[in-house]
Amino acid sequence: MRCQEYLLTDDAVRDLGKLEDYVLTYQDEPFVEHLEDEFFSTFERLLQEPEQHPVYQFEPPKPVLHEYRSVNVYNFKVFYYVDGGRVIIHRIRHLLSDFTRGTW
């Protein structure tokens, strides 16, 4: 299945802004721009084969609204789901985050 577009939720946009601010505390601006490019390249690649990544299993089993999948970009995990012909980027979290406490 191939998708035509990707969309970022308001939460994902906020997550991306916060992680850029965080990374700027220990890296320079060119690295943050490179990191942002990596995120958007990953989003574009998801359009080709959005179901290539396994369904994410939250612990403990927790009811969720969608069948979330995830892909890693550096030290961050991108949670997304497929909605018709769109890839919805739902959240972007640090790999060390407690994903069970997120709002899904």
MIVO-241484 format. One line per 2 residues: their letters; for each residue x, y, z of N, C-alpha, C. Coordinates in steps of 0.001 Angstrom, whole numbers. Layout:
BEGIN
A) X,Y,Z,X,Y,Z,X,Y,Z | ...
//
This chain:
BEGIN
MR) 835,-1179,0,0,0,0,882,1246,0 | 585,2158,-833,1331,3415,-945,411,4562,-540
CQ) 944,5529,183,157,6679,626,565,7919,-162 | -362,8863,-246,-106,10086,-999,493,11216,-163
EY) 173,11266,1116,650,12388,1918,839,11968,3371 | 1614,12783,4074,1727,12606,5513,1301,13909,6181
LL) 747,13767,7364,315,14912,8165,864,14753,9570 | 1234,15849,10184,1663,15843,11575,518,16365,12436
TD) 219,15648,13509,-782,16136,14455,-197,17349,15178 | -1062,18102,15849,-580,19237,16643,417,18762,17701
DA) 149,17593,18302,1077,17041,19294,2436,16748,18680 | 2457,16199,17479,3728,15882,16818,4502,17155,16490
VR) 3799,18200,16070,4464,19475,15781,5084,20030,17066 | 4339,19975,18169,4873,20428,19464,6064,19574,19877
DL) 5948,18248,19720,7055,17350,20070,8311,17703,19281 | 8153,17952,17999,9296,18271,17141,9950,19578,17594
GK) 9144,20576,17917,9692,21845,18403,10434,21682,19715 | 9856,20908,20637,10496,20688,21936,11809,19924,21787
LE) 11812,18918,20917,13045,18139,20777,14128,18964,20105 | 13759,19854,19183,14754,20736,18582,15342,21666,19637
DY) 14489,22236,20499,14983,23095,21583,15912,22317,22501 | 15536,21070,22819,16355,20231,23690,17710,19929,23048
VL) 17703,19531,21793,18956,19184,21116,19864,20409,21005 | 19273,21594,20867,20082,22820,20799,20844,23089,22100
TY) 20444,22466,23206,21166,22663,24462,22523,21962,24461 | 22716,21008,23555,24003,20306,23522,24588,20143,22123
QD) 23905,20631,21093,24424,20568,19728,24259,21939,19070 | 24942,22118,17938,24816,23389,17232,23639,23372,16254
EP) 23313,24551,15739,22150,24685,14860,22249,23857,13582 | 23439,23752,12940,23511,22899,11743,23132,21439,12031
FV) 23476,20928,13212,23082,19561,13539,21571,19457,13696 | 20961,20440,14338,19507,20425,14519,18813,20468,13157
EH) 19345,21265,12228,18782,21303,10873,18932,19950,10182 | 20081,19300,10388,20298,17956,9831,19300,16967,10433
LE) 19084,17051,11736,18138,16173,12418,16726,16379,11861 | 16341,17630,11687,15028,17928,11118,14898,17339,9711
DE) 15958,17469,8912,15949,16871,7563,15763,15357,7642 | 16389,14721,8625,16255,13273,8792,14813,12891,9125
FF) 14181,13677,9978,12776,13409,10291,11915,13490,9035 | 12052,14580,8289,11196,14756,7121,11519,13753,6012
ST) 12769,13326,5898,13115,12258,4949,12446,10948,5369 | 12440,10685,6663,11775,9483,7183,10287,9535,6891
FE) 9653,10690,7109,8220,10828,6823,7941,10543,5353 | 8791,11047,4472,8624,10819,3028,8766,9332,2686
RL) 9749,8666,3302,9955,7237,3037,8767,6405,3511 | 8114,6846,4585,6950,6113,5081,5822,6081,4054
LQ) 5775,7058,3176,4728,7076,2147,4859,5889,1196 | 6072,5428,964,6310,4327,34,5772,3007,566
EP) 6087,2716,1819,5657,1465,2452,5320,1735,3913 | 4176,2337,4172,3855,2721,5540,3684,1543,6501
EQ) 3406,378,5979,3190,-777,6844,4443,-1633,7013 | 5596,-1095,6603,6840,-1848,6705,7298,-2023,8155
HP) 6866,-1153,9032,7252,-1248,10436,6159,-1969,11213 | 6546,-2779,12187,5539,-3553,12926,4643,-2657,13774
VY) 3491,-3185,14098,2567,-2498,14994,3234,-2421,16360 | 3187,-1247,16961,3812,-1051,18273,2902,-1618,19357
QF) 3469,-2430,20227,2725,-3034,21334,3028,-2256,22607 | 2042,-1542,23107,2221,-782,24334,2147,-1726,25523
EP) 2935,-1432,26559,2950,-2236,27780,2390,-1419,28921 | 1586,-1954,29793,829,-3182,29593,-217,-2961,28507
PK) -827,-4024,28017,-1800,-3817,26942,-2756,-2682,27300 | -2791,-1725,26447,-3535,-500,26698,-4407,-219,25485
PV) -5664,131,25684,-6506,425,24527,-6029,1695,23817 | -5960,1642,22512,-5535,2791,21714,-6550,3027,20601
LH) -6569,4226,20082,-7529,4584,19040,-7147,4064,17662 | -5855,3869,17431,-5372,3479,16112,-4363,2345,16239
EY) -4019,1766,15129,-2959,761,15083,-1654,1516,14830 | -953,1847,15921,257,2651,15824,1445,1805,15404
RS) 2277,2393,14589,3557,1813,14199,4624,2817,14623 | 5868,2390,14620,6917,3335,15009,8173,3104,14187
VN) 8924,4176,14063,10217,4138,13385,11151,5050,14177 | 12403,4656,14297,13379,5444,15047,14128,6389,14121
VY) 14362,7593,14632,15213,8586,13977,16179,9061,15058 | 17445,8685,14920,18447,8935,15945,17914,8411,17280
NF) 17840,9261,18304,17399,8816,19629,15916,9062,19862 | 15161,9154,18783,13748,9478,18907,12894,8434,18189
KV) 11702,8231,18711,10765,7276,18140,9576,8058,17590 | 9278,7817,16318,8152,8451,15651,7001,7460,15653
FY) 5888,7832,16285,4687,7006,16275,3765,7525,15180 | 3265,6616,14380,2387,7018,13284,1329,5954,13062
YV) 299,6325,12302,-705,5363,11873,-1137,5718,10464 | -1731,4754,9806,-2176,4935,8427,-3684,5152,8450
DG) -4126,6203,7768,-5542,6546,7692,-5887,6740,6217 | -6409,5689,5604,-6690,5759,4169,-5393,5918,3397
GR) -5280,6963,2618,-4067,7218,1834,-3106,8169,2509 | -3238,8328,3832,-2376,9261,4554,-1623,8571,5684
VI) -414,9035,5915,360,8631,7086,221,9773,8083 | -299,9464,9249,-488,10469,10291,639,10314,11313
IH) 1493,11323,11398,2567,11325,12390,1930,11794,13691 | 1805,10861,14636,1033,11135,15846,1861,11780,16957
RI) 3000,11195,17294,3868,11710,18353,5314,11424,17990 | 6220,12208,18564,7656,11996,18423,8220,12074,19838
RH) 8795,10972,20301,9259,10882,21687,10713,10425,21737 | 11397,10806,22804,12756,10325,23031,12673,8832,23325
LL) 13666,8081,22873,13646,6627,23072,13580,6232,24544 | 14066,7075,25430,14057,6746,26852,12752,7146,27541
SD) 11801,7685,26788,10509,8108,27362,9708,6907,27826 | 8803,7164,28753,7844,6158,29192,6626,6286,28281
FT) 6536,5450,27269,5466,5551,26267,4098,5190,26847 | 4060,4522,27984,2777,4148,28562,2064,5353,29150
RG) 2766,6450,29391,2163,7628,29999,1723,8654,28970 | 1998,8409,27709,1631,9359,26665,137,9407,26422
TW) -298,10480,25827,-1705,10613,25443,-1829,10078,24041 | -2594,9021,23890,-2712,8384,22583,-4128,8497,22109
//
